Amino acid sequence: MLVIGDTIVRGVVKLARARGLGPYATATGAAAPEAPRRGIAIDQPGTRSWEELLGDGSVRRLHVIVGDANAAFERAGDPRAINRPERGGADDTFIDLYTAQASVPAIGRS
């Protein structure tokens, strides 16, 4: 739950910065400059291997070990997390997550 909560907060802060809302507004009240826009080529034919999808960034991986997760919870300062560290060795896997936008035809077919 703490990982999900942190992800939501980071997303909201990123959105507020992009829109220049609240404490993220500039002194003139204008929104912060927009980051360069990126696009997805949804018209790519065929399929690709797992290695190709990882290599070109179509599939992204997040691997976090227990030691890093516990350190991040401590830095966050929430006593609920600090008092209940994740069990296991510091080098054990906490999460190994792969994600992709499967609605892109070439990614979904692959």
Order of alpha helices (4+ residues) and beta strands (2+ residues): alpha-alpha-beta-alpha-alpha-beta-alpha
